[in-house]
Amino acid sequence: MAARLLIDGHDQGILLFLTPLSDANGHLPGIDVHRLPSRTGSPVDHCLTGFDQVRLPREALLEAAHGRLDTNGTLTSSKGKLRTRFLHSISRVTTGKVCMSAAAVGVSRAALSIAVRHTHQRHISGPRALYPRPGHGVRARPTSGRRRSVDRSGAGT
């Protein structure tokens, strides 16, 4: 989750935290989860999750160059401004989105390959095909069933 870090009442900016939402007894105190309506084609359950006065241990902070907490609870950061810290902390989320999109392209290509391979190998059951395949004795135009003879001598029939 992204949350504002307060140390001794001083705003240290919005940083990312790893937060448990529930345990064996249900949702943890201060965490409110509402399931959103199902979306067609999405196998993921979407929820609206709210946090109200949730306290986290120091170890929950996802530390990096944007911010680290020492054992005394002091935040050190190589990024000066609060906004710069926030943008740097969420940059890994953007990278994750790009990686997941790239993986989806690969999965889609593999799925298409499997589907095409299956269509070439599948067997259709039944005593005979319902429609003959083109190029195997099928006439282009239906006939009346009666063949006309053609007199090439010019005398007529």
C-alpha positions in Angstrom: 0.0 0.0 0.0 1.0 3.6 -0.4 0.7 5.6 2.8 1.9 8.8 4.4 4.8 8.1 6.8 4.5 10.1 10.0 7.5 10.1 12.4 6.9 12.0 15.7 4.1 14.0 14.0 6.3 15.1 11.1 5.3 14.2 7.5 8.0 12.2 5.7 6.0 11.8 2.5 4.1 9.0 0.9 6.0 5.7 0.7 5.2 2.0 -0.1 4.5 -0.5 2.6 3.9 -4.2 2.6 0.7 -4.7 4.6 -1.2 -7.8 5.7 -4.9 -7.3 5.1 -6.3 -10.3 7.1 -5.5 -13.2 9.3 -7.4 -16.4 10.3 -10.1 -14.3 12.1 -10.8 -12.0 9.1 -9.8 -8.5 8.2 -7.3 -6.7 10.5 -8.4 -3.7 12.5 -8.6 -0.5 10.5 -8.8 -2.3 7.2 -12.0 -2.1 5.2 -12.5 -4.3 2.1 -15.4 -4.0 -0.3 -15.7 -6.4 -3.3 -16.4 -4.7 -6.6 -18.8 -6.2 -9.2 -17.3 -8.9 -11.4 -15.9 -7.7 -14.7 -16.4 -9.8 -17.9 -13.2 -11.4 -19.0 -11.3 -10.6 -15.8 -10.5 -13.7 -13.6 -9.3 -11.4 -10.8 -11.5 -10.3 -7.9 -11.3 -6.5 -7.7 -11.8 -4.9 -4.3 -11.8 -1.4 -2.9 -9.6 -1.4 0.1 -9.5 1.3 2.7 -7.1 1.9 5.6 -8.0 3.9 8.7 -5.3 4.6 11.3 -3.4 1.3 10.5 -0.1 1.2 12.4 2.7 -0.8 10.8 6.0 -2.1 12.1 9.2 -0.5 10.8 10.0 -3.6 8.8 6.8 -3.0 6.6 8.5 -0.1 4.7 9.7 -1.1 1.3 13.1 0.5 1.6 15.4 1.7 -1.2 17.2 4.9 -2.2 14.0 6.9 -1.6 14.0 6.1 2.1 15.3 3.9 4.8 14.5 3.7 8.5 17.3 3.1 10.9 16.9 1.4 14.3 16.2 4.7 15.9 13.2 5.4 13.6 15.0 8.1 11.6 14.3 8.3 7.9 17.3 8.8 5.6 16.8 9.4 2.0 19.1 10.3 -1.0 16.0 12.0 -2.5 15.5 15.5 -1.1 11.9 16.6 -1.7 8.8 14.6 -0.6 7.4 14.5 -4.1 10.7 13.1 -5.5 10.7 10.4 -2.8 7.1 9.5 -3.7 7.8 9.4 -7.5 10.9 7.3 -6.9 9.1 4.9 -4.6 6.3 4.2 -7.1 8.7 3.9 -10.1 8.9 0.2 -9.3 5.2 -0.1 -9.6 5.4 1.4 -13.1 8.2 -1.0 -14.0 6.1 -3.9 -12.7 3.2 -2.9 -15.0 5.4 -2.8 -18.0 6.9 -6.2 -17.1 3.4 -7.7 -16.7 2.3 -6.3 -20.0 5.4 -7.7 -21.7 4.7 -11.1 -20.2 1.1 -10.9 -21.3 2.3 -10.4 -24.9 4.4 -13.5 -24.7 1.6 -15.6 -23.1 -0.8 -14.4 -25.9 1.7 -15.5 -28.6 2.2 -18.9 -26.9 -1.6 -19.4 -26.6 -2.1 -18.5 -30.3 0.6 -21.0 -31.3 -1.0 -23.7 -29.3 -4.5 -23.0 -30.8 -3.1 -23.0 -34.3 -1.2 -26.3 -33.7 -4.4 -27.8 -32.2 -6.4 -26.9 -35.3 -3.9 -28.7 -37.5 -3.9 -31.9 -35.4 -7.6 -32.2 -34.4 -9.7 -35.0 -35.6 -13.4 -34.6 -36.4 -15.5 -37.5 -35.4 -18.3 -38.9 -37.5 -18.7 -41.4 -40.4 -18.0 -38.7 -43.0 -17.5 -35.0 -43.4 -20.7 -33.0 -43.8 -19.2 -30.8 -46.5 -16.6 -32.0 -48.9 -13.4 -30.1 -49.1 -12.9 -27.7 -52.0 -10.7 -29.1 -54.8 -11.9 -32.7 -54.3 -14.5 -33.3 -57.0 -16.8 -30.5 -56.0 -18.4 -28.6 -58.8 -18.3 -24.8 -58.8 -22.0 -24.5 -60.0 -24.9 -26.7 -59.3 -26.3 -28.6 -62.3 -29.8 -29.6 -63.1 -28.8 -33.2 -63.2 -29.1 -33.4 -67.0 -26.1 -33.1 -69.2 -26.4 -31.3 -72.4 -24.5 -32.7 -75.3 -22.6 -30.3 -77.4 -22.5 -30.8 -81.2 -19.2 -29.5 -82.4 -20.1 -30.3 -86.0 -22.4 -27.4 -86.2 -25.5 -29.5 -87.3 -27.3 -29.2 -84.0 -28.8 -31.8 -81.8 
